[in-house]
Amino acid sequence: MNCRTGGLWVLVTLVSGLLSAQPCNSSTAPTGLNATYTPGVGALMQWDAVPSSVGVVLRAISPSGQSISRRLIGAELDQYSIPDNRLVDGIYTWRIQAVCSATPPYDVSPVSAEAVLVKGYPQCPSGPTVTDIDGTVYNTVQIGGDCWMRENLAVTRFRNGDPIPSGLDDAAWAATAAPASAINATEPLYLEHFGRLYNGFAMQDPRGLCPVGWRIPGNSAWTDLVAALGGEHEAGIQLMALGNYADGTGFWIVPPFATNDATNSSGFTAQPGGARNALGAFTGLYQAGAWWNATPDPEGELKFSMLFSYNSSLSSGRLEPNEGTSIRCVEE
């Protein structure tokens, strides 16, 4: 070994030793997290290693909404892989925390920024998520020629920042001729799983409800959706979220005389958030999902699309402007 090479080796060794001697910083979230999926191989999560850490805590939300947590202790890590056969189709949201102690309570860092991983569903060219004016992030999916939100809208403000009135009691809801939104308080997790219900005045308001670059779907978008999925019945089967209320695997109530043949193969993940009628009463929770159609019918009446648990078909109908349904946005 010549002196120059030997000196360089010693310098590298010294620098490496100094870096490894840095104390683990549990006050700062890990950075650089990204997730990739390779068909037939699986998922790979990578991040910037935290010096002197002894592992990580992996946190994920599965496509079914289940929270997943796994602690990996024993080495400074910067990646983790999952085989393809352990992943179901859908969108996973991943975060990590660095672990600075191998013994409880493990001295963990704050959680990192999230990384989104999609398996199975066609991704939108613009990206797997979209964010509204409140900062709420929605997963997206490509169905046919359109990019749709995979969750119902939950925004509390119009695009210009004006608040959307909410919290109206039955009488106030029935009497208002102004925009309003509502959540069904009989379901504690309503907002988390079903978003908000918006009356027709809010749906039509020119200030706009959907994020910039997105709109409430009209006739053409709903028609294209149905056509892409093979007709009203086939569309309904492919749009409905999996699981049912009776066994705790989902929210759809499936009567004994109905076949629970939902597949959610489209990735739309329709949930049965019900509606609010013109008298202010909430109806259809766990039994039906309804979404505004932005195109009025020839007589000027407002329209909506709906899924019922008892027939799994996507149908349509008319509503008064002081009735409320969910909203799905589609990219412009």
Summary of the structure (lengths in Angstrom):
residues: 332
radius of gyration: 24.3
end to end distance: 65.1
largest distance: 90.7
contacts: 1043
relative contact order: 0.12
helix: 17%
strand: 30%
